[in-house]
Amino acid sequence: MPQVSLDLVVFLVRQRCTHALSGNSSGVNCSFYFKIGACRHGDRCSRLHNKPTFSQTIVLLNLYRNPQNTAQTADGSHCHVSDVEVQDHYDNFFEEVFTELQEKYGEIEEMNVCDNLGDHLVGNVYVKFRREEDAERAVAELNNRWFNGQAVHAELSPVTDFRESCCRQYEMGECTRGGFCNFMHLRPISHNLRRQLYGRGPRRRSPPRFHTGHRPQERNRRRSPDHRHSRF
């Protein structure tokens, strides 16, 4: 029998109680939305997307932009970006977002970023806080913010166990669906950064880049992969 985490059992029971109290007993739940907090059919899905009213996990939709997919030269042609440059760019992004959210809202148990290409998963950042109250406050505040020139779209996510959400074939280098797989392709951070963020190593503090209220004034930004992200 497959092992089910205690977090997942608690979440299922609480969501079932909420669903029963709402009086909506018809329809079938969407298994993809339940497992990964996203569905390629979106609002057109014929199954139910029961959005949680409480969760430790939030998702920041389409926040990360892989420079290998977006880097362009001045004439609009695609600009080659090496794997080393991409990893450095990604580590900087991950550290800035992780550090800012943890300092502002509370302890983070886990943070994961999707490297999928499908619209419903591309660049999604999943952050699991230790406390549900921290996740709720983060969603309320982040939806009024901008990051790197784009509005932040945050919501509570039903994902509690990322082992159930990720593509095992991708982890073994065998996924035949590529970037359009419907399960999470989680991009790993470097070992040094993992030790720094999740261990007890020193963290570099830097000024907040969250922008509140109105959209920040547009500036000429380089399209090169080594630019630093504007914080929230």
C-alpha positions as CSV (number, residue, x, y, z in Angstrom):
1,M,0.0,0.0,0.0
2,P,1.4,3.4,-0.9
3,Q,2.3,5.6,2.1
4,V,0.3,8.7,2.6
5,S,1.7,11.7,4.5
6,L,-0.1,12.9,7.7
7,D,-0.3,16.4,6.1
8,L,-2.2,15.0,3.2
9,V,-4.7,13.1,5.4
10,V,-5.4,16.2,7.5
11,F,-5.9,18.3,4.4
12,L,-8.3,15.8,2.8
13,V,-10.4,15.6,6.0
14,R,-10.6,19.4,6.4
15,Q,-11.4,20.0,2.7
16,R,-14.1,17.3,2.8
17,C,-15.7,19.1,5.8
18,T,-15.6,22.4,4.0
19,H,-17.1,20.9,0.8
20,A,-19.9,19.3,2.8
21,L,-20.8,22.6,4.6
22,S,-20.9,24.4,1.2
23,G,-23.8,22.2,0.2
24,N,-22.1,21.3,-3.2
25,S,-22.1,17.5,-3.3
26,S,-22.3,17.1,-7.1
27,G,-19.5,16.6,-9.6
28,V,-16.1,14.9,-9.5
29,N,-12.9,16.5,-8.2
30,C,-10.1,17.2,-10.7
31,S,-7.3,14.9,-9.7
32,F,-4.7,17.1,-11.5
33,Y,-5.8,20.2,-9.6
34,F,-5.8,18.3,-6.3
35,K,-2.3,16.9,-6.9
36,I,-0.5,19.9,-8.5
37,G,-2.7,22.9,-7.8
38,A,-3.1,23.6,-11.5
39,C,-4.9,22.1,-14.5
40,R,-4.3,22.6,-18.2
41,H,-8.0,23.0,-18.8
42,G,-8.3,25.9,-16.3
43,D,-11.8,27.2,-15.8
44,R,-12.9,25.0,-18.8
45,C,-12.3,21.8,-16.9
46,S,-15.4,19.6,-16.5
47,R,-14.3,18.5,-13.0
48,L,-14.3,20.5,-9.8
49,H,-11.4,22.6,-8.7
50,N,-11.9,22.9,-5.0
51,K,-9.7,25.8,-4.0
52,P,-8.5,25.5,-0.4
53,T,-9.7,28.0,2.2
54,F,-6.7,27.2,4.4
55,S,-3.3,25.7,3.5
56,Q,0.4,25.9,4.4
57,T,1.2,26.2,0.7
58,I,0.9,29.1,-1.6
59,V,1.6,29.3,-5.3
60,L,3.0,32.4,-7.1
61,L,1.7,31.9,-10.7
62,N,4.1,32.1,-13.6
63,L,6.7,34.1,-11.5
64,Y,10.0,32.5,-12.7
65,R,11.1,33.2,-16.2
66,N,13.8,30.8,-17.6
67,P,16.2,32.9,-19.6
68,Q,16.7,30.1,-22.1
69,N,13.1,30.6,-23.0
70,T,12.9,34.4,-22.9
71,A,16.4,35.8,-23.7
72,Q,16.4,37.9,-26.9
73,T,18.9,40.2,-28.7
74,A,18.0,43.8,-29.7
75,D,16.7,42.6,-33.1
76,G,14.3,40.1,-31.4
77,S,16.3,37.0,-32.3
78,H,16.8,34.3,-29.7
79,C,20.0,34.7,-27.6
80,H,21.9,31.6,-26.6
81,V,22.2,31.1,-22.8
82,S,24.6,28.5,-21.4
83,D,23.5,26.0,-18.7
84,V,25.9,27.6,-16.3
85,E,24.4,31.1,-16.8
86,V,20.9,29.7,-16.4
87,Q,21.8,27.9,-13.1
88,D,23.4,31.1,-11.7
89,H,20.3,33.2,-12.8
90,Y,18.0,30.6,-11.2
91,D,20.0,30.4,-7.9
92,N,19.9,34.2,-7.6
93,F,16.1,34.2,-8.2
94,F,15.5,31.4,-5.8
95,E,17.6,32.9,-3.0
96,E,16.0,36.3,-3.3
97,V,12.4,35.1,-3.3
98,F,13.0,32.5,-0.5
99,T,14.8,35.0,1.8
100,E,12.4,37.8,1.2
101,L,9.3,35.6,1.9
102,Q,10.8,33.9,5.0
103,E,11.9,37.2,6.5
104,K,8.6,38.9,5.9
105,Y,6.0,36.1,6.5
106,G,7.5,33.3,8.5
107,E,9.5,30.0,8.4
108,I,9.4,28.2,5.1
109,E,9.5,24.4,5.1
110,E,9.9,24.0,1.3
111,M,10.0,26.0,-1.9
112,N,9.8,24.6,-5.4
113,V,9.8,26.1,-8.9
114,C,8.3,24.5,-12.0
115,D,10.4,24.3,-15.1
116,N,7.5,23.1,-17.2
117,L,6.4,24.9,-20.4
118,G,2.6,24.5,-20.2
119,D,0.8,27.8,-19.5
120,H,-0.7,26.4,-16.2
121,L,2.6,25.4,-14.8
122,V,5.4,27.5,-16.4
123,G,7.3,29.4,-13.8
124,N,5.0,28.5,-10.9
125,V,6.6,29.0,-7.5
126,Y,5.2,26.9,-4.7
127,V,6.1,27.9,-1.1
128,K,5.1,25.8,1.9
129,F,5.2,27.7,5.1
130,R,5.3,26.0,8.6
131,R,2.1,27.8,9.6
132,E,-1.1,28.2,7.8
133,E,-1.5,31.8,9.2
134,D,1.7,32.8,7.5
135,A,0.6,31.4,4.1
136,E,-2.8,33.2,4.4
137,R,-1.1,36.6,5.2
138,A,1.4,36.1,2.4
139,V,-1.4,35.6,-0.2
140,A,-3.3,38.6,1.1
141,E,-0.3,40.9,0.8
142,L,1.5,39.6,-2.3
143,N,-1.5,40.1,-4.5
144,N,-0.9,43.8,-4.2
145,R,2.7,43.6,-5.3
146,W,4.9,43.5,-8.4
147,F,8.0,41.5,-9.2
148,N,10.4,42.2,-12.0
149,G,7.9,44.3,-13.8
150,Q,5.0,41.9,-13.6
151,A,2.0,41.7,-11.2
152,V,2.2,38.9,-8.6
153,H,-0.7,36.5,-8.6
154,A,-0.7,34.5,-5.4
155,E,-3.2,31.9,-4.1
156,L,-3.5,29.1,-1.6
157,S,-2.6,25.8,-3.1
158,P,-3.9,22.3,-2.3
159,V,-0.4,20.8,-2.7
160,T,0.9,19.4,0.6
161,D,3.2,16.6,-0.6
162,F,5.4,17.4,-3.5
163,R,6.3,13.8,-3.9
164,E,2.8,13.2,-5.2
165,S,3.0,16.3,-7.5
166,C,6.3,15.9,-9.3
167,C,7.1,13.8,-12.4
168,R,9.1,10.8,-11.3
169,Q,10.2,10.1,-14.9
170,Y,11.6,13.6,-15.1
171,E,13.6,13.0,-12.0
172,M,15.2,10.0,-13.6
173,G,15.7,11.8,-16.9
174,E,13.2,9.6,-18.7
175,C,10.1,11.9,-19.2
176,T,9.0,11.7,-22.8
177,R,6.5,14.5,-22.5
178,G,9.1,17.2,-22.1
179,G,8.2,20.6,-20.8
180,F,4.5,20.0,-21.5
181,C,4.2,17.2,-19.0
182,N,1.2,17.8,-16.7
183,F,3.2,16.8,-13.6
184,M,5.7,19.2,-12.0
185,H,9.2,19.3,-13.4
186,L,10.9,20.9,-10.4
187,R,14.1,22.7,-11.1
188,P,16.8,22.0,-8.5
189,I,19.0,24.7,-6.9
190,S,22.7,24.2,-6.4
191,H,23.9,22.1,-3.5
192,N,25.7,25.1,-1.9
193,L,22.5,27.2,-2.0
194,R,20.4,24.3,-0.6
195,R,22.8,24.0,2.4
196,Q,22.7,27.8,2.9
197,L,18.9,28.2,2.8
198,Y,17.7,24.9,4.5
199,G,20.7,24.4,6.7
200,R,22.2,26.7,9.3
201,G,24.7,28.5,7.0
202,P,24.9,32.3,7.0
203,R,22.4,34.1,4.8
204,R,23.0,37.3,2.9
205,R,20.5,40.0,3.7
206,S,19.6,42.4,1.0
207,P,17.0,45.2,0.7
208,P,13.4,44.2,-0.1
209,R,12.3,44.3,-3.7
210,F,8.6,43.9,-3.2
211,H,6.8,46.8,-4.7
212,T,3.4,47.7,-3.4
213,G,0.4,49.4,-4.8
214,H,0.7,50.8,-8.3
215,R,2.9,49.4,-11.1
216,P,6.5,50.6,-10.9
217,Q,7.6,53.0,-13.5
218,E,9.0,51.2,-16.6
219,R,12.8,51.3,-17.0
220,N,15.0,50.1,-19.8
221,R,15.9,46.6,-18.8
222,R,18.6,44.4,-20.3
223,R,17.5,41.1,-21.8
224,S,20.7,39.4,-20.9
225,P,20.4,36.4,-18.5
226,D,22.7,37.8,-15.8
227,H,20.5,40.8,-14.9
228,R,19.3,40.8,-11.3
229,H,15.7,40.4,-10.5
230,S,13.6,43.2,-9.1
231,R,12.4,42.1,-5.8
232,F,8.7,42.1,-4.7
